[in-house]
Amino acid sequence: MSLLELIKARKSVRKYIDKPIPREDILKCIEAARLAPSAENVQPWRFIVLDDPDIKEQFVKETCSGIYRPSSFIKNAAAIVVIVARPDLLANFIGSGIQGTNYYLIDIGIAGEHLVLQAQELGIGTCWIGWFNAKKAKKFFKLSPRRKVVSLIAMGYPASGATKNKKRLPLEEIVFFNRDTGRI
Ligand SMILES: Cc1cc2nc3c(=O)[nH]c(=O)nc-3n(C[C@H](O)[C@H](O)[C@H](O)COP(=O)(O)O)c2cc1C
């Protein structure tokens, strides 16, 4: 399968069969994330993998309740990857101070998507989760105040009918060669 075919095949998966993912495969996905580029190569990511059913359930109870309840479907995922950032690294101070860009969020987006695409190749469905109680997630692991829980990625083998086709804007609406024609 070409890279583009793999990218086309990936869809967010929110329904999973009850089957654990071998740690070896989870680690392969994290390896793909580990190799991602990052501003100044600071690699501001750390990954906490929840694959113990009791800990996973407790985590979801804490972080996906109240207004975050729509994300509670991740309790059925075989594993949840908690992506923790270290935003206090020098590249990020320069990035946010001078450029006004939080590079660590870009870095984590790239690393996370590497993970997701590797999972896709292994037949593992994923769903990025940005809607969760990040403060409670931080507390759950007793993380330093200097760390930030940026996102979760739920992982599991897809149940049948687990995906929907989401439309994308056509190329001509999003790409511009050489100038802004007033449509950006
Ligand atoms: C940073 C980010 C955060 C997201 N947060 C959530 C979320 O909290 N809950 C959810 O169900 N999907 C979440 N998604 C998945 C998007 O809804 C999904 O990628 C989008 O609708 C396109 O659908 P597709 O992934 O199936 O192509 C998130 C995706 C990204 C990239």
The ligand as an SDF file (V2000), in Angstrom:
LIG
                    3D

 31 33  0  0  0  0  0  0  0  0999 V2000
   -6.3190   17.3340   17.5790 C   0  0  0  0  0  0  0  0  0  0  0  0
   -7.5700   16.5110   17.3610 C   0  0  0  0  0  0  0  0  0  0  0  0
   -8.4850   16.3810   18.3830 C   0  0  0  0  0  0  0  0  0  0  0  0
   -9.6140   15.5710   18.2230 C   0  0  0  0  0  0  0  0  0  0  0  0
  -10.4680   15.3940   19.2790 N   0  0  0  0  0  0  0  0  0  0  0  0
  -11.4890   14.5280   19.1570 C   0  0  0  0  0  0  0  0  0  0  0  0
  -12.3180   14.2470   20.2850 C   0  0  0  0  0  0  0  0  0  0  0  0
  -12.1270   14.7680   21.3760 O   0  0  0  0  0  0  0  0  0  0  0  0
  -13.3320   13.3480   20.1290 N   0  0  0  0  0  0  0  0  0  0  0  0
  -13.5560   12.7100   18.9300 C   0  0  0  0  0  0  0  0  0  0  0  0
  -14.4680   11.8960   18.8580 O   0  0  0  0  0  0  0  0  0  0  0  0
  -12.7800   12.9710   17.8390 N   0  0  0  0  0  0  0  0  0  0  0  0
  -11.7620   13.8520   17.9340 C   0  0  0  0  0  0  0  0  0  0  0  0
  -10.9420   14.0820   16.8570 N   0  0  0  0  0  0  0  0  0  0  0  0
  -11.1970   13.3890   15.5720 C   0  0  0  0  0  0  0  0  0  0  0  0
  -11.8040   14.3330   14.5320 C   0  0  0  0  0  0  0  0  0  0  0  0
  -13.1430   14.5780   14.8430 O   0  0  0  0  0  0  0  0  0  0  0  0
  -11.6670   13.6860   13.1560 C   0  0  0  0  0  0  0  0  0  0  0  0
  -10.3040   13.5110   12.8520 O   0  0  0  0  0  0  0  0  0  0  0  0
  -12.3010   14.5080   12.0410 C   0  0  0  0  0  0  0  0  0  0  0  0
  -13.6840   14.6390   12.2290 O   0  0  0  0  0  0  0  0  0  0  0  0
  -12.0630   13.8960   10.6570 C   0  0  0  0  0  0  0  0  0  0  0  0
  -12.5560   12.5710   10.6160 O   0  0  0  0  0  0  0  0  0  0  0  0
  -11.6130   11.3420   10.2780 P   0  0  0  0  0  0  0  0  0  0  0  0
  -10.4940   11.3270   11.3110 O   0  0  0  0  0  0  0  0  0  0  0  0
  -12.4760   10.1120   10.3930 O   0  0  0  0  0  0  0  0  0  0  0  0
  -11.0750   11.5290    8.9040 O   0  0  0  0  0  0  0  0  0  0  0  0
   -9.8380   14.9090   16.9920 C   0  0  0  0  0  0  0  0  0  0  0  0
   -8.8980   15.0440   15.9620 C   0  0  0  0  0  0  0  0  0  0  0  0
   -7.7810   15.8220   16.1480 C   0  0  0  0  0  0  0  0  0  0  0  0
   -6.7630   15.8970   15.0360 C   0  0  0  0  0  0  0  0  0  0  0  0
  1  2  1  0
  2  3  1  0
  2 30  2  0
  3  4  2  0
  4  5  1  0
  4 28  1  0
  5  6  2  0
  6  7  1  0
  6 13  1  0
  7  8  2  0
  7  9  1  0
  9 10  1  0
 10 11  2  0
 10 12  1  0
 12 13  2  0
 13 14  1  0
 14 15  1  0
 14 28  1  0
 15 16  1  0
 16 17  1  0
 16 18  1  0
 18 19  1  0
 18 20  1  0
 20 21  1  0
 20 22  1  0
 22 23  1  0
 23 24  1  0
 24 25  2  0
 24 26  1  0
 24 27  1  0
 28 29  2  0
 29 30  1  0
 30 31  1  0
M  END
$$$$
